[in-house]
Amino acid sequence: MELYSGFRPDLEALPLIFCSQSLTSLKLCSNGRNYPPIMLSKSLHLPALKSLHLDGFNFIASDNDSTEPFSNCHVLNTLFLRFCSFLDGDQVLCISNSTLSSLTILEGEIHQIVLSTPNLSSFTIRGSGSLQLFSTCNLSFLGEVSINICWDARLAGKSSIICSNIIRWLQVLANVKILTFSSCVGFLKSQFNKT
């Protein structure tokens, strides 16, 4: 389903989708970057949802500057986020779900992610090295991770912060079996395989 925020300013206008007890797969794309952003509900209550794909949405943080929208999707297995952001800067996206096994995060303006995903086995992330990644569990089932860092001249002054963040990512992902790490810039392009 493609949504135009010029017609639907938030997802509260779609109660049938977000009250569904039987929906197992959902793909929502916000079409048109020139419209006001579409706001995602603070918490999704989709108990049968196994696969969720969100493209071009903004998260709403609660009073503690974080949001945990997926914890009520009790059988969620696959989560794909692309061009997802917060309206107000440095807020925290908490991805808490004990059944999640595949997570993909592409681009977007999320500065902090906290994983509470003990069964995560596949993780793909593409975006800025300024992203801070944390985990509340040891991610012992993590089989494959793909990291692609976008690096350009605008980030040159933040290279020490980005390197520190990448080291923290590698600590969070220490139990991974296969790690592919690449960069958008030729001199940083590299790949690592850990077996």
N, C-alpha and C positions, 0 to 999 in steps of 0.2 A: 504494500500500500504506500503510495506516495502522497505526502501531505504538503500543502502550501500554507505557510504560516500567515499569509495575507488573508486567508479564508478561515483558518482554524488557529487561533492564537495560543492554545494550549491543549494538551491531551485530555483534560477533564471533559472536553466536548465529545469524547469517544467512550462513553461509559460502558457500552456493550462489549467492547474489546477488553477493557480493564476490569470487568466484573465476570469474565468468562471462567467457568469452572472446568471447561473441557478443552480449551485451546491448547494445542501442544507445540505449535510453531508460529512465530510471529516475526515478520520483517517490516520495519517501518523506516521510510526514507523521507527526510525533510528536503523537499526540492526547492531550490532557489536560494542562493546565499545572499541575495539582496533584500530579503524579507526579514521581518523581526524573527528572532529565534523561537523555536517551539520548545516549550518547557515540559520536561518529563515529570511525572508524578514523583513525590518523595519516596513512595514505596509502591511496588507493583504487587498486586494480589492475584497471581495467576498460578494456582496450585498444580495444574497439569502441564504447565509450559516446560518443554524440553529444550527448545532452541529459540534464541532471541537475537535478532540482528537490528541494531539501531544505527542510523546514519544521519548525522546532522542535528543532534538534540542538545539541549542545555539541561544540566542537572540543577536541582534546587537544593541548597544546603539548609540544614536545620540550624537551630540556635548555636550549636557547638561547631559551626563551620564545616560540617561533614554531612554526607548522605550515604545511605545504605539501601539502595533501591531494589536489590535483587534477593534479599534474604527471605522474602515470602514466596519465592518461586521454588518450591520444595523439591522439584525433580529436574531443575535446570541442569542441562548437560553441556550446552554450547552457548557461549556468549560472544558476540561480535559487536564491537563499538568502533565507529568511524566518524571523524569530525565531531566528536562529542566534547562538550566544554562545560564550564561553570560560568554563570553571568558575572560573578564577583570574584575574580582573581584566585588567590591561593587557598582554595578550599580543598577538602579531602574527599576522594571517592573511596568508600569502603566496599569492597567486593566480598561479601560474606555469603558463602553458600557451600554446604558440605557435599553436594552432588556434582558441582561443576568440574568437568574434566578438560574442556577446551576453551581457552580464552584468547581472543584476538583484539588488540587495541591499535588502531591506525590513526595517525595524525591527531588533531584535536588540541585543546588548550586545557589539559588537566595537569596540575603541577604536583599532586601527591596522590598515590594510590596505596591503599593498605589491603593486602590479600589475606583473607581468612578462608582458604580454599584447600582443605587437606587432601582432596582427591584429584587435584589438578595434575593432568598428565601432559598437556600440550599448551604452550604459551607463545604467542607471537606479538611483538610490539614494534611499531615503527613510529618514530616521532623525535622530539627534541631530547637531547641529553640532559636538559634541565629538569626533567621529570624525576621526582623522588619516589622510590619504590620500597615498600616495607611489607613484611609478612608476619602474621601472628602464629604461623605454624611452620614446620620444617619442609613442607612440600616434598615429602619423601617419594611420591609417585611420579614426580616430574620426569618424563622421558625425553621430551624434545622442546627446545627453546630456540626461537629465532628473534634476534634483536637487530634492528636497522636504525642507526642514529642519523638524523638529518643534521648536517653540520655546514654552516656557511660563515661568511665573513662577519655577519652581525653577531655571531656567538664567540668571536675570537677573544674578546675581553672576559668571557666567562669560562675560559677553557679549564681553569683549575676546579671550578664548581662542577662542571660537566664531568671531568675525570673522576672527581670524588663521588659523584652520583653513579657513574658506571661501575666503580669499585663496589659501591653499596649494592647495586643490582646483582653483581656477581656473587656477593655474599648471600643475598636473599635466595639466589638460584643455585646455591652450591651443590645440591643433590641431583642436578640435571645429568642425564646420560649423554645427550647430544646437544651441543650448543653451537649455533651459527651466529656469528657477530659480524656485522658489516656496517659501512658508513657510506653516506652519499658523496663524500669527498674522496678522491683517488688516493691521497697519501695516507688516509686512515683505513682504507679498505683492507679488511683482513677476515679470515675465517678460522674458527677454532672448532675442533671436534674432540669431545671428551668421551672416552669409553670406560 
